């Protein structure tokens, strides 16, 4: 059921992207790539709090047409992977995810600062809904930095991301 839901979500997202008429330069201006480093936590099965592991991720994003000033919406698809949480084998969390992202620039504070939220699906070792919130910094038009907190089905993630806009 979860894999079917993820497939339907991915197909719907790709339909939205393809539905908009674009030139090739417009498409290139809407795409971005990013990479993350993360600190991943899962609740311990032994009642001792949580265990954690470092991780990384890669993602591709597509900016949607926005009619609202200072608000950007996009779709992202990515892959995330952690180190092992315990000594042994096969106790890491890996998966593919897809998410809708909303980002609100905060010109009252600085034109380079934003807040963001995401909602999506994670398919892999931590199947389920993916939710998150964070802050963004845009030192230039092509580069963005993000700090986010994500809540997945079995884990919580604090991550730092770098984004390159085309």
N, CA, C and O of each residue as an XYZ file, in Angstrom:
664
protein
N       0.819     -1.193      0.000
C       0.000      0.000      0.000
C       0.866      1.260      0.000
O       0.592      2.204     -0.741
N       1.916      1.274      0.837
C       2.770      2.455      0.923
C       3.500      2.694     -0.394
O       3.655      3.836     -0.826
N       3.951      1.604     -1.034
C       4.664      1.762     -2.298
C       3.719      2.250     -3.389
O       4.113      3.044     -4.244
N       2.489      1.783     -3.365
C       1.497      2.248     -4.334
C       1.213      3.727     -4.127
O       1.133      4.484     -5.094
N       1.061      4.145     -2.876
C       0.822      5.547     -2.564
C       1.997      6.415     -3.008
O       1.798      7.507     -3.539
N       3.209      5.934     -2.793
C       4.396      6.677     -3.215
C       4.446      6.797     -4.737
O       4.792      7.852     -5.267
N       4.103      5.717     -5.437
C       4.100      5.741     -6.895
C       3.059      6.727     -7.413
O       3.341      7.498     -8.331
N       1.869      6.712     -6.841
C       0.812      7.643     -7.253
C       1.248      9.082     -7.000
O       1.012      9.954     -7.836
N       1.878      9.338     -5.859
C       2.361     10.689     -5.549
C       3.420     11.134     -6.547
O       3.386     12.267     -7.027
N       4.361     10.243     -6.862
C       5.415     10.582     -7.823
C       4.827     10.851     -9.206
O       5.254     11.784     -9.887
N       3.859     10.051     -9.625
C       3.226     10.269    -10.925
C       2.452     11.583    -10.951
O       2.482     12.306    -11.947
N       1.763     11.889     -9.865
C       1.022     13.152     -9.793
C       1.976     14.337     -9.848
O       1.701     15.331    -10.520
N       3.091     14.231     -9.144
C       4.077     15.314     -9.143
C       4.656     15.503    -10.539
O       4.807     16.634    -11.000
N       4.982     14.400    -11.217
C       5.538     14.526    -12.562
C       4.503     15.081    -13.527
O       4.861     15.808    -14.453
N       3.228     14.759    -13.336
C       2.165     15.308    -14.184
C       2.063     16.815    -14.020
O       1.887     17.538    -15.001
N       2.172     17.296    -12.779
C       2.140     18.740    -12.545
C       3.288     19.434    -13.255
O       3.116     20.494    -13.856
N       4.454     18.826    -13.177
C       5.637     19.412    -13.794
C       5.477     19.450    -15.305
O       5.784     20.462    -15.935
N       5.004     18.367    -15.889
C       4.876     18.293    -17.337
C       3.703     19.123    -17.863
O       3.697     19.500    -19.035
N       2.720     19.411    -17.025
C       1.533     20.137    -17.469
C       1.833     21.593    -17.813
O       1.125     22.195    -18.621
N       2.862     22.157    -17.216
C       3.202     23.544    -17.468
C       3.998     23.646    -18.766
O       4.950     22.894    -18.973
N       3.605     24.584    -19.650
C       4.355     24.789    -20.873
C       5.624     25.561    -20.535
O       5.606     26.543    -19.794
N       6.739     25.073    -21.112
C       8.009     25.702    -20.791
C       8.945     25.646    -21.982
O       8.845     24.759    -22.829
N       9.841     26.589    -22.032
C      10.948     26.491    -22.961
C      12.062     25.765    -22.232
O      12.000     25.591    -21.015
N      13.083     25.339    -22.967
C      14.171     24.608    -22.307
C      14.926     25.499    -21.327
O      15.388     25.016    -20.293
N      15.064     26.796    -21.631
C      15.763     27.674    -20.690
C      14.911     27.910    -19.443
O      15.445     28.043    -18.342
N      13.588     27.961    -19.614
C      12.695     28.103    -18.467
C      12.811     26.879    -17.565
O      12.856     27.007    -16.342
N      12.858     25.697    -18.168
C      13.014     24.464    -17.397
C      14.320     24.487    -16.613
O      14.340     24.150    -15.429
N      15.403     24.881    -17.263
C      16.699     24.931    -16.578
C      16.674     25.920    -15.418
O      17.299     25.675    -14.387
N      15.961     27.034    -15.573
C      15.882     28.024    -14.497
C      15.064     27.536    -13.316
O      15.185     28.083    -12.219
N      14.238     26.527    -13.511
C      13.391     26.004    -12.441
C      14.029     24.842    -11.688
O      13.582     24.504    -10.592
N      15.055     24.231    -12.247
C      15.685     23.072    -11.614
C      16.773     23.489    -10.631
O      17.439     24.508    -10.813
N      16.937     22.685     -9.590
C      18.048     22.868     -8.665
C      18.449     21.517     -8.092
O      17.664     20.568     -8.083
N      19.679     21.451     -7.619
C      20.179     20.234     -6.975
C      20.664     20.606     -5.581
O      20.965     21.765     -5.297
N      20.733     19.601     -4.725
C      21.201     19.867     -3.375
C      21.802     18.643     -2.729
O      21.601     17.512     -3.174
N      22.534     18.893     -1.684
C      23.127     17.832     -0.886
C      22.947     18.143      0.586
O      22.904     19.307      0.984
N      22.843     17.095      1.394
C      22.628     17.280      2.829
C      23.613     16.453      3.639
O      24.081     15.403      3.199
N      23.912     16.945      4.820
C      24.522     16.127      5.861
C      23.521     16.153      7.011
O      22.861     17.165      7.252
N      23.416     15.030      7.718
C      22.343     14.945      8.704
C      22.766     14.218      9.968
O      23.725     13.446      9.992
N      22.004     14.501     11.021
C      22.106     13.802     12.297
C      20.753     13.130     12.488
O      19.737     13.806     12.645
N      20.738     11.787     12.474
C      19.504     11.002     12.490
C      19.342     10.320     13.832
O      20.297      9.767     14.378
N      18.110     10.360     14.371
C      17.839      9.776     15.681
C      16.642      8.836     15.596
O      15.643      9.145     14.947
N      16.751      7.685     16.258
C      15.617      6.763     16.410
C      15.479      6.454     17.890
O      16.471      6.420     18.618
N      14.245      6.227     18.337
C      14.025      5.846     19.731
C      14.592      4.461     19.968
O      14.407      3.559     19.151
N      15.279      4.292     21.079
C      15.869      3.004     21.425
C      14.787      2.008     21.810
O      13.835      2.350     22.512
N      14.938      0.787     21.350
C      13.997     -0.284     21.709
C      14.186     -0.717     23.155
O      13.359     -1.449     23.699
N      15.271     -0.269     23.781
C      15.589     -0.692     25.141
C      15.189      0.344     26.180
O      15.492      0.172     27.360
N      14.517      1.412     25.773
C      14.037      2.422     26.708
C      15.103      3.363     27.220
O      14.878      4.040     28.224
N      16.263      3.437     26.570
C      17.347      4.319     27.022
C      17.366      5.649     26.265
O      18.437      6.233     26.104
N      16.258      6.129     25.812
C      16.266      7.366     25.042
C      16.357      7.060     23.567
O      15.548      6.298     23.037
N      17.338      7.650     22.892
C      17.457      7.434     21.454
C      18.889      7.093     21.077
O      19.830      7.343     21.830
N      19.025      6.519     19.896
C      20.342      6.262     19.312
C      20.424      7.099     18.047
O      19.406      7.425     17.437
N      21.632      7.441     17.663
C      21.765      8.302     16.508
C      22.886      7.861     15.590
O      23.757      7.076     15.966
N      22.840      8.392     14.362
C      23.835      8.077     13.348
C      23.909      9.239     12.362
O      22.904      9.896     12.093
N      25.103      9.490     11.824
C      25.213     10.526     10.792
C      24.652     10.013      9.468
O      24.466      8.811      9.280
N      24.392     10.935      8.568
C      23.882     10.543      7.262
C      24.150     11.612      6.222
O      24.713     12.668      6.513
N      23.730     11.311      4.998
C      23.860     12.260      3.904
C      22.689     12.064      2.950
O      21.955     11.080      3.047
N      22.523     12.993      2.044
C      21.463     12.878      1.056
C      21.745     13.738     -0.156
O      22.547     14.670     -0.106
N      21.075     13.410     -1.241
C      21.132     14.168     -2.485
C      19.705     14.372     -2.961
O      18.861     13.497     -2.770
N      19.421     15.514     -3.579
C      18.066     15.737     -4.068
C      18.058     16.627     -5.297
O      19.007     17.360     -5.574
N      16.950     16.537     -6.027
C      16.687     17.346     -7.207
C      15.365     18.058     -6.974
O      14.401     17.446     -6.514
N      15.313     19.344     -7.286
C      14.102     20.111     -7.069
C      13.619     20.788     -8.331
O      14.391     21.041     -9.256
N      12.333     21.078     -8.355
C      11.698     21.778     -9.466
C      10.794     22.868     -8.892
O       9.866     22.579     -8.136
N      11.073     24.129     -9.256
C      10.273     25.261     -8.769
C       8.990     25.373     -9.588
O       9.027     25.387    -10.818
N       7.866     25.453     -8.900
C       6.572     25.613     -9.557
C       6.308     27.084     -9.851
O       6.963     27.961     -9.288
N       5.350     27.353    -10.733
C       4.941     28.735    -10.994
C       4.324     29.310     -9.737
O       3.394     28.732     -9.174
N       4.830     30.432     -9.302
C       4.313     31.065     -8.090
C       3.701     32.411     -8.430
O       4.307     33.230     -9.120
N       2.519     32.620     -7.945
C       1.831     33.891     -8.147
C       1.859     34.737     -6.877
O       1.379     35.871     -6.879
N       2.412     34.198     -5.799
C       2.413     34.919     -4.526
C       3.782     35.553     -4.287
O       4.804     34.884     -4.435
N       3.814     36.827     -3.921
C       5.107     37.461     -3.661
C       5.786     36.873     -2.418
O       5.134     36.588     -1.414
N       7.085     36.701     -2.507
C       7.931     36.221     -1.407
C       7.657     34.779     -0.990
O       8.187     34.336      0.028
N       6.845     34.028     -1.744
C       6.596     32.622     -1.433
C       6.960     31.783     -2.648
O       6.469     32.028     -3.750
N       7.814     30.802     -2.446
C       8.216     29.871     -3.500
C       7.722     28.485     -3.141
O       7.814     28.067     -1.986
N       7.197     27.770     -4.127
C       6.796     26.380     -3.924
C       7.559     25.516     -4.909
O       7.844     25.934     -6.031
N       7.888     24.309     -4.479
C       8.638     23.406     -5.341
C       8.357     21.961     -4.967
O       7.806     21.664     -3.907
N       8.749     21.081     -5.861
C       8.702     19.644     -5.621
C      10.131     19.144     -5.581
O      10.956     19.545     -6.401
N      10.427     18.272     -4.633
C      11.768     17.697     -4.522
C      11.674     16.184     -4.470
O      10.735     15.622     -3.906
N      12.665     15.532     -5.069
C      12.815     14.089     -4.958
C      14.271     13.838     -4.586
O      15.176     14.476     -5.123
N      14.491     12.905     -3.665
C      15.858     12.696     -3.215
C      16.106     11.320     -2.647
O      15.206     10.485     -2.553
N      17.344     11.108     -2.275
C      17.797      9.865     -1.661
C      18.531     10.227     -0.380
O      19.348     11.148     -0.370
N      18.244      9.508      0.701
C      18.959      9.735      1.959
C      19.478      8.405      2.494
O      18.884      7.349      2.278
N      20.595      8.490      3.193
C      21.239      7.292      3.740
C      21.914      7.651      5.054
O      22.485      8.733      5.198
N      21.841      6.726      6.013
C      22.529      6.934      7.286
C      23.623      5.897      7.463
O      23.683      4.901      6.743
N      24.482      6.151      8.430
C      25.414      5.139      8.917
C      24.623      4.142      9.753
O      23.416      4.304      9.935
N      25.286      3.127     10.257
C      24.614      2.145     11.108
C      24.363      2.736     12.494
O      25.208      3.439     13.048
N      23.190      2.439     13.036
C      22.828      2.928     14.364
C      23.460      2.080     15.467
O      23.748      2.598     16.546
N      23.677      0.803     15.220
C      24.309     -0.111     16.170
C      25.416     -0.849     15.436
O      25.398     -0.932     14.208
N      26.385     -1.389     16.180
C      27.381     -2.247     15.552
C      26.666     -3.472     15.019
O      25.810     -4.042     15.696
N      27.002     -3.865     13.852
C      26.317     -4.981     13.215
C      26.010     -4.612     11.788
O      26.533     -3.631     11.260
N      25.163     -5.397     11.168
C      24.879     -5.078      9.782
C      23.397     -4.802      9.564
O      22.529     -5.265     10.304
N      23.153     -4.037      8.526
C      21.815     -3.709      8.055
C      20.938     -3.030      9.111
O      19.773     -3.394      9.273
N      21.484     -2.058      9.821
C      20.652     -1.283     10.740
C      20.776      0.211     10.457
O      20.716      1.038     11.368
N      20.948      0.536      9.191
C      20.927      1.923      8.758
C      19.562      2.211      8.132
O      18.767      1.298      7.910
N      19.301      3.477      7.852
C      18.045      3.875      7.217
C      18.376      4.513      5.876
O      19.056      5.537      5.813
N      17.890      3.898      4.809
C      18.090      4.396      3.454
C      16.732      4.539      2.789
O      15.810      3.787      3.104
N      16.594      5.476      1.887
C      15.323      5.577      1.191
C      15.252      6.702      0.188
O      16.073      7.620      0.178
N      14.247      6.599     -0.651
C      13.925      7.628     -1.627
C      12.720      8.387     -1.087
O      11.815      7.791     -0.503
N      12.712      9.685     -1.282
C      11.607     10.494     -0.787
C      11.163     11.502     -1.843
O      11.930     11.868     -2.733
N       9.933     11.935     -1.730
C       9.383     12.996     -2.568
C       8.614     13.937     -1.643
O       7.897     13.487     -0.749
N       8.767     15.247     -1.861
C       8.132     16.213     -0.954
C       7.752     17.493     -1.687
O       8.412     17.906     -2.641
N       6.683     18.103     -1.221
C       6.316     19.454     -1.631
C       6.948     20.404     -0.615
O       6.869     20.176      0.592
N       7.569     21.461     -1.111
C       8.280     22.402     -0.240
C       7.725     23.805     -0.466
O       7.577     24.248     -1.605
N       7.422     24.491      0.618
C       7.020     25.890      0.565
C       8.051     26.726      1.299
O       8.460     26.391      2.410
N       8.469     27.817      0.672
C       9.499     28.670      1.272
C       9.016     30.121      1.249
O       8.657     30.648      0.196
N       9.012     30.750      2.406
C       8.568     32.139      2.552
C       9.770     33.010      2.868
O      10.401     32.860      3.914
N      10.079     33.916      1.960
C      11.165     34.866      2.217
C      10.713     35.873      3.265
O       9.535     36.221      3.345
N      11.660     36.329      4.060
C      11.357     37.257      5.154
C      12.049     38.597      4.922
O      13.054     38.884      5.572
N      11.534     39.430      4.005
C      12.198     40.705      3.726
C      12.191     41.654      4.914
O      13.004     42.577      4.976
N      11.261     41.431      5.878
C      11.249     42.280      7.077
C      12.519     42.095      7.898
O      12.983     43.019      8.566
N      13.074     40.889      7.838
C      14.310     40.589      8.570
C      15.509     40.836      7.668
O      16.397     41.625      7.990
N      15.516     40.142      6.524
C      16.558     40.295      5.514
C      16.054     39.640      4.235
O      15.402     38.598      4.306
N      16.332     40.211      3.075
C      15.892     39.581      1.835
C      16.578     38.237      1.573
O      16.174     37.495      0.677
N      17.598     37.932      2.345
C      18.332     36.679      2.163
C      17.868     35.566      3.097
O      18.369     34.445      3.009
N      16.915     35.852      3.993
C      16.468     34.875      4.991
C      15.071     34.371      4.631
O      14.232     35.127      4.141
N      14.837     33.076      4.883
C      13.517     32.494      4.620
C      13.211     31.410      5.646
O      14.101     30.905      6.330
N      11.924     31.067      5.734
C      11.487     29.896      6.494
C      10.898     28.926      5.478
O      10.395     29.339      4.434
N      10.964     27.637      5.791
C      10.429     26.663      4.854
C       9.753     25.524      5.588
O      10.034     25.247      6.754
N       8.853     24.873      4.869
C       8.141     23.705      5.390
C       8.049     22.683      4.268
O       8.022     23.036      3.089
N       8.003     21.415      4.648
C       7.886     20.357      3.649
C       6.943     19.277      4.140
O       6.797     19.049      5.341
N       6.305     18.618      3.182
C       5.420     17.499      3.456
C       5.561     16.530      2.294
O       5.463     16.922      1.131
N       5.793     15.254      2.619
C       5.976     14.284      1.553
C       5.936     12.858      2.047
O       5.456     12.566      3.142
N       6.455     11.975      1.209
C       6.509     10.545      1.502
C       7.936     10.055      1.408
O       8.704     10.494      0.551
N       8.285      9.140      2.296
C       9.591      8.489      2.301
C       9.347      7.004      2.048
O       8.526      6.387      2.726
N      10.054      6.428      1.077
C       9.905      5.017      0.747
C      11.273      4.364      0.896
O      12.242      4.787      0.266
N      11.346      3.346      1.722
C      12.606      2.655      1.964
C      12.569      2.008      3.325
O      11.582      1.369      3.687
N      13.639      2.170      4.084
C      13.714      1.572      5.417
C      12.848      2.306      6.439
O      12.548      1.755      7.498
N      12.449      3.523      6.143
C      11.621      4.329      7.049
C      10.389      4.822      6.290
O      10.157      6.027      6.186
N       9.593      3.873      5.755
C       8.397      4.208      4.974
C       7.446      5.083      5.770
O       7.253      4.874      6.968
N       6.863      6.050      5.112
C       5.833      6.832      5.769
C       5.859      8.288      5.377
O       6.524      8.691      4.423
N       5.116      9.065      6.140
C       4.997     10.498      5.892
C       6.253     11.203      6.384
O       6.831     10.843      7.409
N       6.655     12.203      5.637
C       7.823     13.022      5.933
C       7.329     14.453      6.117
O       6.674     15.004      5.232
N       7.641     15.060      7.271
C       7.272     16.450      7.546
C       8.507     17.179      8.047
O       9.359     16.589      8.711
N       8.598     18.450      7.731
C       9.751     19.186      8.209
C       9.550     20.684      8.166
O       8.635     21.191      7.519
N      10.429     21.385      8.873
C      10.432     22.843      8.906
C      11.865     23.303      9.109
O      12.688     22.578      9.669
N      12.156     24.516      8.650
C      13.514     25.004      8.814
C      13.672     26.440      8.374
O      12.699     27.152      8.122
N      14.928     26.847      8.288
C      15.312     28.199      7.893
C      16.228     28.101      6.684
O      16.955     27.123      6.509
N      16.178     29.136      5.856
C      17.044     29.198      4.690
C      17.820     30.494      4.665
O      17.369     31.516      5.182
N      18.985     30.442      4.062
C      19.818     31.619      3.855
C      20.244     31.602      2.393
O      20.732     30.587      1.896
N      20.060     32.725      1.707
C      20.372     32.831      0.282
C      21.503     33.845      0.098
O      21.241     35.019     -0.163
N      22.763     33.402      0.231
C      23.871     34.346      0.086
C      24.001     34.897     -1.334
O      24.555     35.978     -1.531
N      23.489     34.155     -2.330
C      23.474     34.640     -3.707
C      22.233     34.090     -4.401
O      21.495     33.286     -3.830
N      22.012     34.529     -5.630
C      20.839     34.068     -6.366
C      20.934     32.582     -6.709
O      19.907     31.913     -6.827
N      22.125     32.067     -6.869
C      22.325     30.674     -7.280
C      22.537     29.706     -6.116
O      22.394     28.497     -6.296
N      22.870     30.206     -4.939
C      23.217     29.349     -3.799
C      22.235     29.593     -2.651
O      21.867     30.730     -2.356
N      21.823     28.495     -2.012
C      20.999     28.595     -0.803
C      21.520     27.592      0.220
O      21.991     26.512     -0.139
N      21.433     27.952      1.472
C      21.798     27.068      2.578
C      20.556     26.883      3.439
O      19.787     27.821      3.647
N      20.366     25.660      3.938
C      19.183     25.360      4.748
C      19.581     24.628      6.021
O      20.542     23.858      6.036
N      18.834     24.877      7.080
C      18.911     24.091      8.315
C      17.485     23.637      8.592
O      16.578     24.462      8.704
N      17.283     22.309      8.706
C      15.926     21.781      8.838
C      15.832     20.708      9.910
O      16.808     20.040     10.249
N      14.618     20.571     10.428
C      14.257     19.452     11.289
C      13.188     18.663     10.547
O      12.182     19.230     10.120
N      13.402     17.345     10.389
C      12.447     16.473      9.708
C      11.951     15.417     10.669
O      12.706     14.905     11.495
N      10.681     15.096     10.556
C      10.099     14.012     11.329
C       9.603     12.970     10.341
O       8.710     13.234      9.536
N      10.190     11.783     10.413
C       9.783     10.674      9.558
C       9.038      9.664     10.421
O       8.846      9.886     11.617
N       8.625      8.568      9.824
C       7.837      7.571     10.536
C       8.586      7.003     11.740
O       8.025      6.925     12.833
N       9.847      6.608     11.553
C      10.612      5.974     12.636
C      11.776      6.807     13.136
O      12.409      6.442     14.127
N      12.070      7.905     12.483
C      13.256      8.664     12.863
C      12.990     10.163     12.834
O      12.024     10.637     12.237
N      13.878     10.887     13.497
C      13.902     12.345     13.467
C      15.250     12.756     12.907
O      16.263     12.109     13.172
N      15.262     13.829     12.134
C      16.473     14.214     11.415
C      16.712     15.709     11.580
O      15.790     16.510     11.426
N      17.949     16.086     11.893
C      18.393     17.469     11.810
C      19.393     17.503     10.669
O      20.369     16.753     10.673
N      19.156     18.372      9.686
C      20.034     18.358      8.525
C      20.420     19.750      8.073
O      19.680     20.717      8.258
N      21.597     19.826      7.477
C      22.096     21.031      6.827
C      22.198     20.727      5.342
O      22.711     19.679      4.949
N      21.705     21.648      4.515
C      21.685     21.426      3.070
C      22.315     22.601      2.343
O      22.264     23.743      2.800
N      22.906     22.290      1.205
C      23.368     23.303      0.263
C      22.612     23.072     -1.035
O      22.492     21.938     -1.498
N      22.101     24.153     -1.622
C      21.295     24.075     -2.836
C      21.954     24.929     -3.912
O      22.384     26.053     -3.653
N      22.028     24.379     -5.130
C      22.551     25.118     -6.277
C      21.433     25.245     -7.302
O      20.922     24.245     -7.805
N      21.057     26.483     -7.606
C      20.031     26.766     -8.615
C      20.696     26.916     -9.971
O      21.777     27.495    -10.079
N      20.055     26.398    -10.999
C      20.600     26.511    -12.366
C      20.181     27.809    -13.000
O      20.541     28.081    -14.146
